[in-house]
Amino acid sequence: MAVSVTPQRSVLSYLCSCAILSLLPFTGFAAEKEDDVITVTATSAEEMLKQQLGASIITSEDIENSPPVNDLSDIIRKQPGVNLTGNSASGARGNNRQIDIRGMGPENTLILIDGKPVTSRNAVRYSWSGERDTRGDSNWVPVEQVERVEVLRGPAAARYGSGAAGGVVNIITKKPTNDWSGALSLYSAVPQHSQYGDTKRIGINLSGPLIEDVLSFRLYGNLNKTDSDDYGINGADNIAGREGVRNKDLNSSFRWAIADNQYLTFDAAYSRQGNIYTGDTQNSTTPIDPNDHTIANLAKSGAETNRIYRQSYGLTYDGYWDFGETKLTFQYDKTNNTRFNEGLTGRIEGAIGSDLEFNTSRMKNYYLNGETIIPLEKFVAQSLTLGAEWTRQELDDPASSSQADALGLVTKGDRGQTAANTTSLYIEDNIEPIVGTNIIPGLRFDHHSDFGANFSPSLNFSQTLGEYFTLKAGIARAFKAPNLYQSNDGYLLLTRGNGCPLTSTTGPCYLVGNSNLDPEISINKEIGLEYQYESWQASLTYFRNDYKNKIIAGQTILNEIVNTGTNYNITQWENSGKAVIQGLEGNVKVPVLTNVSWSTNITYMIESKDKTTGNPLSIIPKFTINSMLDWKVSDKLSTFLNWTQYGRQKPMEYKTQRGVTLSDVQVGSYAQFAIGVNYQLMKNWRINGGISNLLDKQIYREAKGASTYNEPGRYYYLATTISF
């Protein structure tokens, strides 16, 4: 059947076309173009996305109608199955909350920008307990520049290769236009209580044709600053409040129509993200000593202790033909992670060194991808996707491997340097044997330069049941290759005793990288029922992830790895046993009145458990409810009331390391409310304002157990966008 689609890439088509098909002549095969709409025969990639059970789309209109935020993660977190957590259940770095899908942890959430992977967080050192001192990769694009966000969960996400076992978040930016346009955006959030930091942001964008119907461009810039919370906001024993953030972004995109329905796009971006220090350390149960005035003054004065610089350059070819669509993409990005030297031993791991000297880790990423989407009508209606992909990561982090010199694990020339390549092939077919039935089999093959071959098969299924109901199900195998710190034989950490595995009884312990690890594996399953009648919508999904080979700090003493001449215990990163995660996701949307709608989603975690230790994989609420009542008063005025309820969050219950005292501190169920109004003051002038955390519910991090983050009090916000 014929489907009209715009030349906009969805998450299912971010991967590129096969090179041979991409290099077909530019003339003679192009599809017809009518008013900037490309007509192709087949199911478009965006329609394919909507057929996936664990998929949701946040549009630019949704973003405009939401409370303005300083990080997209605060909008994405309101989708079914999504929370914000730290990297593990230990509680370290808890205020650096990242996107966590279905309880698999942030390291299993793959972030894409315009379909291309973003992995700048991997330039940040990986700690003994599995954390990184990073806010993740969700804030490289200002919210005003987002066209839409696509969120994939479960089997629908597994076909994207390593790191997507939890899910995929694809941030689609606004594209160059053939008409001149621009906008100036201002945003401010002011706390009711002076001990919390306020936020100010300014952004500008410009788009238009340089050569009519041939060459167009888009340019945006962004400056924002969120002040840190007051030093010591959590009390003298828990100096680990929310850090501040300084962001600078500059992004350009040029789109060249080289022939009918043949486009070449060049993108270049530069971003700088700096923190405003508040005293946190990697081992958050031991914050800085307030009597250490050199370090304490950094937290009191609002100093930057780490800065991340990211540069990216991309070249993309899109072709729309009578036979289908082709795409070819190359991207190079470089991340410099500059920070004060940090302790690498025991309780001071991650603490700022007294020398107050900066050091820089550097990561380079290369990405090449080709994809072809071909509609086929032979035998049955179907849309075939064929793709190939190559990635390379290079990491140079000499500071994090400094201890390894003493053991002779690395030489001076290659200290901290490591790299890995992955080559991938994949195929997916969206088959509609009869009207109302869709079967989507897929297979991805990845070959990792250090960890060999991995197959990721998947099968998604959709069946209409009468006029209003649709049954959907899926199953897929997903994997995650060890990161460049875990697999580097020259990466070494030390603890003087506290933190050693329970299998050791005395003495300090070394933790060494391990190039013989196995990839982490999960089998993701889901089944659900959807209902739709006019504007009424509802769904209920059951999901289960069976997880194995999770990589943890070693529990086995292996002194034979290296002859240290000491009585230190030697351990390596190792694969643990099995884990299981299962839960329910529900969604309902009700048109209360013609101009009033009510939407609610709920995530309920039935189980999240490491079968060896009994601990959860990450600390997330037992349940999360997001509910919004939206009232469109007039064409110019709309208002909303938002309610979010978080269930109880329990701490780790079983000790895995020597000398560690487990906490019984937990976060009880709590609610947050927000109200806001959006007003189109003039044709080109929009104002948003409101109050977040209306009832002023506050949580102060205790840096242990489940109480691992600060929940700030009431904020007043105002945003305006002037278009021209």
N, C-alpha and C positions, 0 to 999 in steps of 0.2 A: 504494500500500500504506500501511497505517496505521503510523505510527512514533511512539513516546512520547518526548517531549523535555521537559526542564525549561526554565523560562524563563530560561536562561543564554545569554548571547550569545557566539558564537564569533567568530573573526577574520573569517569570511566574512559575519557579520551585524552587524558593528559599525556599518555604515552604516545610515542610518535609512529610515523609510518615506516614501513620497510623501505630501505634505501632504494631498491630497484624501482618500486612503484613511485617513489617520490621523484625520481629523475625522469619520469615520462615527459614527453614534450609538453610545453605549456599551452599549446593550442590544439584544438580539435577534439578534446575530451572533456572540456569543462561543462559543468552543469549550468543551466540557465539561471540568470540573476534578474530578479524583479524587485525593485525598491529595497535593495540591500538585504533581501531574504533569499537564501540559497535553497533550492528545491532538490532533494535527493530522494531516491527510492529506497526506503528502508526505515527501520526504527532508529531514530537519532540517539546519540550517546546519552543525551540528557533524559530521554524517555527510558532508556535502559537503566539509568541510575534510579529513576523513580520506581522501577519494578523491584528493586532490591528491598528486602524486608527491613534490614537494619540501616536505613538511609533516611536522612533528613536534610532539608535545604533551608538556610537562613538567607533571605533576600535582602537587598539594600533597603527595601521598604520596611522590613522587620527591624533592621538596625536603626532606621530613622525613628521608628515608633517605640524603641526600647530606651531605657535610661542611658544617656551618654556614658561611655566608659573609656578608660585609658588603655585597656588591653582587651583584645578580642576574646580572650579566654573567659572573661566575665559574662559575655553573651553566649558563647558556645556551651558553657557549663549548664545552661538551662535546657539543653536538649536531653531527650531520654538517654539514660545509660552513661551520662557524662558527669564527672565531678572534678574538683581540683584537689590534688594531694601532693605530698612530697614523693620522693622516689621509692620509699620503702616503708616498712612498718616500724622503723626504729625511732622515728621522731626527729631525726637530724634535719636541719635546714627546713623546718616545717613551714615557715612563712614564705618560702619560695615555692608557691603552689603552682602546679602545672596541670595540663589537661590529662585526665585519667579516664579512659573509656572502659566500662564494664569491669573495673577493679583490677585490670591487668598492669597498672602502673604507667607513668609517663614515658618510660623507656620503650614501651610497646605501642605508643601512639606515634604514627608517622605524620609529620607536618609537611604539607606541600603549599607552594605559592605558585599559582597558575599552572598547576600540574607537575611542578618540578620540586624534588625533595629539598628540604632545608634542614641542615644538621649542624648548625653552628654550636649548639649546646654540647656537641661531642668534643669540642675543643677545651671543655672544662674538665678538670681532673676527676676521675672516678674514685670514690673513697672506699674504705674498708667495709663500711656498712651499706654501700650501694647508692650513695647520693652524689649529686653534683651541685655545686654552688651556682645555680642558674635558674632563671625564671622561665626557661624553655624558649621555644621559637615561635610563639604566637603573637609577638608584638613587633614584628618587622614591618608590618603594613598598618598605617593609621586607619582607624575605623571608617573615616569619611571616604577613603579611597577603595573601599571594598564593594564589589558588585554583588557578590553572594559568597556564602560559605557552605561547602558540602561536607557533611559528616557521615562517614560510613562506619558501621559497627559489625562485628562478627564475620560470618563467611563472605559477605560482600567485600570486606576489606582485605581478606587474606591473599588475594591475587596480586597485591602490590609488593610482595617480596618481604625481605628482612625488615623487621621493626614495625610491621603493621598487624601483629597478632591481636592487639587490642582494638585498633581502629585507625581510620585515616581522617585527617582534617585537611581539606583543600580550600585555600583562601584564593578566590578569584578576584583580581583587581579590575578596576574600570579601564576600558580600552580607549585608544585614540578614536576620535570622532571626525566626521567629515564636515561638521559645523563648529564654528568657534564658540567656545564656552569656557567658563572658569568659575571658581568659587573660593571664598575666604571663610574659614571656619575658626571659631573661637570657643573654648570650653574652659570652665572653671568649676571645681568642686571644693567646697569649704566645709570643714568639720564643725560640729557644734562644740566639741571639746578641744581645747587648745593643744592637748598633748598628741593629737593626731596630725599627720601631715596633710597639707592641701595640695591641689593639682591645678596647673595652668597649662593650656595647650593652644597652639596656633598652627593652622595648616592652610596651604594654598595650592590650588591646582589650575592648570591651563591645558586646554586641548583644542586641536583644530587642524585644518589642512595647510600644509606647506606648498603643495602642488595639488590643485583641485582634482579629486578622484584618483590621485596617484600616490601621494605621500602625505601622511598625517602623523601627528605626534601627540603625546601626552606627557606632562611634566608635573610632578608634585613635590612639595617640601613640607617638612613637619618639624616643629620644635615643641617639646613638652618637658615639664618638670613636676615630679611628685616629691614633696618633702618627706623626710623620714619621720617616724614617730619619735617622741622624746626619748632620749637616752634613759634607760631604766624604767620605762613605762610598765614593764612586767614585774618590777620589784628588784631589789638588790641581788637576789639569788638567781634571777632569770633575765639577764641583760641580753635579750634577743628579740627585740621588737621588729616591726616591719621596716625594711630598708627603703630608702627613697630611690627614685629613678630619674635619670636625665637621658632623654632621647633626642637624637638628631637624625633625620631621614631625608634623602634626596633620591628621586627615582625618575627615570625617563624611559619612554617607549616610542619607537618610530616604526610605523607600519607602511610598507611599500606594496602597492598593488602592481605586481610585475606583469600580470596578464589577467584576463577574465577569470575571477574566482581563484587566483593564485596570489598568495600573500607571503611576504617576507617581513618578519618582525624582529627588531633589535631592541634588547632591553639592557639597561645599565642601572645599577643601584648602589648607593652607599648609605650605611647606617652606623651610628655610634650609640651604644647603650652603656651608661655608667651608673654605678650604684651610689647611694649616700649611706654610709656605714652606720650601723647601730650597735655593733658589738657581738654579733653572732659568730659562732665557730662551727666547724664541721661536727665536732662532738658537742652537741648543743646542751648536754647535761653539765658541761663545764664551761660556762661563758668566760669572757675575759675578766681578769682581776681588776676591779675598779681602782685599786691602789697602784696599778701599773699605769701611771699618768701618761706615758708616751702613747700607749695604745688607746687608753680610755679617752684621751683628748681627740683622737680621730673620730670616735663615735659622737662626742659632744659637739664637735665643730662642723659636722656635716661634710666630712672629707670623703672623696672618692677613693676606694681601695681596690676597685677593679673596673676595667673598661673593656668592652668588646667592640671591635671594629669589623664590620662585614662589608665586603665588596662582592658584587655578582654581575656577570655579563652573560647574556643569552642571545642565541640566534635561532629563530623558529620559522620553518616553512610550513604553510598550510595550503593544501590543494583540494578543491571540490570538483569532482568529476562525475560523468555519467555512471561510472561503475562504482563510485563511493567516495570516501574521504581518505586523504593521506596526510601524514604529519611527520616532520623530521625536526628534532630539537637537539641543540648542544648548549650546555651551560657550564660555566666555570665560576666557582665562588671561593673566596678566601676569607678566613676568619682569624683575626689576631686577638688573643685573649691575654690582656695585660693586667697584672695584679701584683700586690705585694707578695713577697715570698711567704709561704705558709708552712707551718709545722707538719711533719709527716709521721710523727710518732705518737701512738697511744692517745691519751686524753687531750693532747694539744693538737691533734690532727686538724688541719684547716685553720688553726689560729694564726694571726698575723705575726710574722717574725719581728724581733726587736730591732733588726737592722733597717727596717722600713725601706727596703730596696724593691723595685719593680722587676718582674721577669715576665717574659711573653711566651706563650705557647701558640703555635701556628698550625692551622689546618687548611688544607686545600682539597677541594672536591671537584671532580670532573664527571660530567653526566652527558651521555649520548643515547638518544632513543629514537626509534623509528616505529611507526604504527600505521596500519591500514585497516579501515572499516569497510567491508564489502557487503552490500545487501545481495542476497541470493533468493531467487524464487523457484529454483528447481526442487521438485518434490514438495517442499513445504517452505513457507515464508520464514526467513532467517536473516540475521545480520552477523557476519563473521568478523572477528577482530584478530589480527595477527600482529605481533610486535616483537621487537628485539631491543635490548637495553645493555649498556655498559656503564659501570660506575667505578671510580677510583677515589679512595680517601688516603691522604697523606698527613701524618701528624708528627710534629716536632715539638716536644715538651721537655726540655732538658731539666728544668727545675724539679719536676715530679719524679725524675729518675735519679736524683742526686745521690740518694743513699746506695743505689745499686753499684756505684763506683767502688765503694769500700769492699763489696763482696766480689768484685770482678765480673759482675753479670753483664756489663756493657763496657765498651771501650770509649775513649774520649771522642772518637770520630762519629760514632753512631748513637751517642747518648740521647735517649728519649725519642729516637726516630723510628717510626713504624708506618707501614702502608698496607693496603689491601685492595684487591680488584674483585669485582663481581660481574660476571657475564650472564645475561638472562635471555630466555626465549619464552613467549607465552602465546596462548591461543584461547579464545573465548567465543562461544557461539550462542546467540540469543535466538532460540527456535520457537516458533509459534505453529505447532502442528495443526491445531484447530483454534478457532477464535475463542479467546478466554483462557487458553493454556499457554504458558511460557516456560520453557526449560532452558537453563543457562549453564551448560557444562563449561569448565575451564581447566586449563593445566598450565602451570608455570614451572620452568626449569631454571635454577640458579646454580652457577658454579663459582664458588668462592676460592680465591687463590690460596687461602690457608686451610679451609675447612671442607673443601670438596663440593660434591654435587648434592643438590636438594631438590626434590619434586614437591610441588604444592598443588594438588588437585582440588577442585571445588565443584559443587553442584548446587545451583539455586533453582527453585521451582515456584511457580505461581499458578493458581487455578481459581477462576471465578466460580462461585457457588450461588447460582441464581442471580438476581438483579443487584443485590446490595452487598454481598459478602465475597471476600477473596481470601483463600487459604495460601499462605506462603511459608516456605521452609528452605533451609540451606544447611550445608555441611562443607567444611573446608579444613585443610591442613595448612597451618601457618608456621613460620619459623623466624628466629632472630639469631643472626650470627654474633659471636662474641665481639664486644667493642674493642677498640685499639688499645685500651689500657689493660683489659683482661687478658688479651692474647699476646701482649708484649712481654717476653721473657726478661726484659730489662727493667720492668716497672716493679718497684719494691716498696712496701710499707712496713712499719715496725710498731709494735706495742710492747711496753715494758712489763706487761702482765695482764692488766685489765683489758678484756677483749679477746684474749687467746681462746681457742676452742676448748670446749669442756674436756676433750680427750687429753689435754695437757694439764699437768698438776703444778709445775713450777717453771720459773724462768720466763724471759721475754719471748716474743714470737715475731718472725718475719712472715710477710705475705708476699709471694712472688707471682708474677704473671705466668700464664700457662698457654703455650701455643698448641697444646693437644686437647683442648676443650671440644665438646660437641655443641652444635647449635641448640638453642632452646626451641622446643617444639610444643605446639598446642593444636588440639583438634576442636574446632569451633562449630557448634551446632545451634540451630534456632528453629522454632516453628511458631507461627502466629496467625491470627485471624484479624482481618480488617473489615470495617463496615463503612459504607458511604452512601448517604442519601441526600441529594441536593447539597446544602451547606453543612449537613451533619456528618461528622467523622469520628471514628473510634477504632482503636486497635489494641491488641494484647499479644505480647510476645514472650515466649519462654526461651532463655538462652543458657547454654552450658559450655564451658571451656575446660577441657582436660589438658593439663599443663605438665610437662616433664622437662628435665634437664636444666632447670633454672640455675643460673650461675651465681654462686655464693662464695663468700670468703671461706677458705678451706677448713674443714673440720678434722682432717687427717694429717698427722704429723709425718713429715717426709724429710727427715734430716739428711738423707742421702743426696738430696738435690745439689747441695753445695757444701764444701768443707769450710765452715766459718772459723774454726779454731775456738769456738765458744760453745756454751751450753744452750744457745738460743734454739728454740723450736722453729723448724722451717715448714711452712704450709704454702699451698698454691690456691689460686682460684680453681674451683671444682664444680662439677655438675651435681646438683642435689637430686632428691627423689621426685615424687609426683605431687601435683596440686590440683585442686578443682575449684572452679568458680561457676556459680549458677544463680540465676535470678529472673525477675520478671520486669518487663517494660510495658507501660500502658500509656495510652494517649486518647484524649477526647476533645472534640471541638463542637461547641453548641452555639447556634445563632439565637441568642436570647430574644433580641428584637431586630428589626430591620437594620438598625445602626449600632447594635450592641452585640458583641461576640465574647464568648468565654471559652478559653482553652486551658487544658490541664494535662500535664504528663507526670508519670510516677515511675520511679525505679526502685525495686525492692530486691535486696540482696539476700537470697536464700542461704548462700554458703560462699565463703572465701577462705580456703584453708590449705596450707602446706601440709601434705599428708605425713611428712617426716617430723616436723616440729609442732604442727597444730596451729601455727601462727597465720594470720592473714597475709596476703601478698602486699597489700597496701591498706592504709587506714582510710576507709570511706564510710559514710553513714549507712546504717542499716536500711534506711529508705530515704528517698528524696522526692518531694512533691513541688512542682513548679506550676503555678496557676496565675493566669492573667485575665482580667476583665477589661475589655477594650471598648470604649464608647466614642464613636465618631459623631460628634455633636453637629458638625457642619462640614462643608467642603474645606474649610480653613482650620477648623478647631477639632482636636481629638484629645482624649484623656484616657488614663489607664490606672488600674490598681493591680499591683503584682504581689503575690504571696509565695514565699518559698519556705518549706518545712523540711528540716534536716533531722533524721533519726539519730539514735544513739551511736556513738563511735567508741568502740572498745579498744583497749591497748593490747599489746602483745601479752600472751599469757605464759609462754614457755621460754625458759632461758636457753640460749644457744651459745653464749660466750662466758668465759670465766671472769669473775669480778664485776659483773654487771648486775645492778639491782633493778628488778622489774618494778614498774609502777602500777598502781591500781587506779591512777587518774584517768578519767574518761570524760568525754563531752556528752552531756545529756541532750535529748532532743530539744531543738530550739527553732524559732520561726523568725523570718524577716519579712517586712512589708516595705513596699515602695509605691509612691504615687508620682504621677508626672502629667505634664500637659505639653502638647505640640501645637504650635500656632503658626499659620502662614500669614505673617503680618502684611506682606506685600507679595506680588508675583514672584519676586526673586529674593525674598527675605523670610527665612524660617527661624523660629525660636523654640527651643526646648527647655523646660525647667522642671524641677521637682525635688523630692526628698527621698533619699535611700535610707534603709534601716529606720523606718518611721518610728518604731517603738524603742529605738535606742538599745537594742540587745548587744552587749559587749562580751567578748571572751578574751581573756589574757592568757597567753601561752605560758605553760609551765615547763616547756622544753623537755618533756618526758611523757611516756605513755601515749595516750591518744590526744591529749591536749597539746597539739603540736603547732598551732597557728593562732594568730591574733585575728579576732573579728572586730573591726572598728565600729564605733558608734554611729550616731546619726550624721548624715552629710546632706548639705544643700548644694544643688548643682544647677548650672545654667549654661546653655550652649546656643550658639547662633551660627547660621550659615547664610552668607550673602552670595548669590549667584550673579554672574554677569556674562 
